[in-house]
C-alpha cells in the first residue's frame, strides 16, 4: 500500500515537472509567448532625380551694320501754268519727302521698314490732297497773286539713325494768299527694333518729365532774335505756362541726335507769330539721367554720311 502511494506521488511530481518544462520558453528566459510574425515594412522608393536643365548659352546680341537711309524729295505740281512778268509757273505745287532704308537695313529692321512704309503712304496722300486744294483755290485768284500763293514746301532733316532710334524732323513752309507764310514743324522718332513711334514720355518718365518744361526754358532760344535775347518777366510767364501745356498734352515736337535732345516750336506755339519760332538744344551730358538709358545714343558714325538725298518731280 505504501508503495502505491509513493508511485502515485512520483507520477504527480513528474507531471508537475513536465508542465513546468512545457511553460518555459525555449531560451529559458521566462514564459513562452508565441511571437507574432514581424511586420513587413514597405520600402521607401528612391526619388527619381529631376532632369538637369540643359545649359543654354545666352543668345548673343545681334550685330548690326550701320543704317543707310534715303530721303526722296518729291515735287508734285499742276500741269496747268500761269504767267507772271514773263515767267511761267505752275498754279500749285507741293514738295514732300519719302524716307526709306537700303536693302541691308530693311532686312535688319523689318518693323521699322513697315512703319516707314505706313508713314510714307500717309504723307503722300496728304500731299496730293493739299495740291488739289491749292489748285482749286488758285483758279479763283488773279495771276499776279497765283505766282507765290499756292505752294507748300517741306524739308526733312535726319538727326539720328542707329540700332535704337530713327529720329528726324520736318519743317514746313506754306503760302496760301495770306499776308505771311505759315511755318511749322513735325517730328518722328521711331524705336528701330519694334517700329513703334515714340512719344516724349517714352524716353523721359516720372518726375523727370515734370522737370522738362523748366529744362526747356533754361535752354530756349528765340531763333529770329538770337541766343543773347533775354525774355521779359511777362514773356517768361507766358512761355512757362505754355511749355507745361505742350508737354502735358504730348504735342511737343522733339528729336534726338548723337549728343542732344532737340526741341522745336512753330511760330505762335509759345508766343505771337511776329515773335517767330523758338528752339532748345539740351545737351544730354549736362542732364545725366534725363533720358532713359536704353535710348541714349549709341556709338556709330555720323548720320550725315549715311543719308542719301535724291530729287523726283511729277507734273500733272
Beta strands, then each sheet from edge to edge (+ up, - down):
strand 1: 69-77
strand 2: 81-84
strand 3: 87-90
strand 4: 93-101
strand 5: 151-161
strand 6: 165-175
strand 7: 182-191
strand 8: 220-222
strand 9: 253-256
strand 10: 260-265
strand 11: 278-283
strand 12: 307-315
sheet 1: 7+ 6- 5+ 4+ 1- 12-
sheet 2: 2+ 3-
sheet 3: 8+ 11- 10+ 9-
end
